[in-house]
Amino acid sequence: MVTLEEAKIHCRVMPEQTDFDGEIQIALDAAVDHLKSIDIDMDADPLPPALKQAVLLLVAHFFENKEAVAYDRPMYVTPLGVTRLIAPYREVSL
């Protein structure tokens, strides 16, 4: 499990600052939901460090890139490393 406080710190938002709590919580929920949707078991407690890092990378990506298209800066798809971090934990079904 990744907490809101951990996600805020990863996004460089001070824990006592609450302005972005809702937005970061939505990004956190979306990151976990995304990983579950591609057959990653997110129920482990504690979460393996690689999966925790993948969640945090996705949260920061969603928090920083709120638009599908940006004209003033480059846009990135899945943050570098997420695919490799989750690979050992992905359940493959045929």
N, C-alpha and C positions, 0 to 999 in steps of 0.2 A: 504494500500500500504506500502510495506517495501522498503526503499531507499537503494541505493548502499552504502551510507555512514553508515547507520544503520547496514547493513550486514557486512561491513568491521570492524566496531567496535566490533560486536559480534564475529567475527573471530579473534579478537585481531590484526588487521592490522590497523595501524594508518591512519586516513583519508587523510593525505598528501602524504602517500606512494601510488604510482600508479602502481607499478609493477604487482599487482595481480587483478587490476580492471576488466580486461576482464574475468578472471577465476571466480571471485566472481559474476560478473554479470550473467555469464552462469549458475552458481549454483543457483542464485536467480531466474532466469527465469525458471530453471528446477523445483525448489521447488514449485513455484506458479503453473506451468503447471501440476505437479504431483497432487497437491491438487485439481485442477480443474477437472482432469481426474477421480477422485474418488468422484465427485459430491459435492465438497465443493464450496460454493459461495464465490468467492474471489473479488467480485465487490464492496463490502461495503466500504464506505469511511467516517469515518476512519474504518480500519479493527479492529474487536474485538481483545482485547489483547491476548486471547488464540490462535487465528489464527496467529497473528503476531509472537508470540513466536514459534508456530509450524513451520512457514516459516524460522525463524532464526535458529532453531535447525536443520532443513533439510539443509539449506545453509552451516552451519558449518560442518555437517556430510559429505556433498558432497565435500567441500573444503579440509577436512582432509583425506578423504578416496577416493583417485582418482582411485584406482584399484578395480576390482571385487574380487581379491584374494591377500592376503599379506602373505608373509612367515616370516617376521620379527616381526610381532605384531598381536594381535587378531583383527579380523574384526567384525564389528557390523552391523546388519541390521538397520532398522528404529530406530532413537534415542528414547530412553526411554521417554515416555510421549507424543509423537506426537499423537498417536492413541487416548489417553484420551483427549488431548487438542482439537482435531477436532471433536470428537464424537457428541457434541451437535449441530454442524453446518452441519453435513452431511445430505444430502437429500437422503432419502431412497425411492426407487421406486420398485414397485412389478410387 
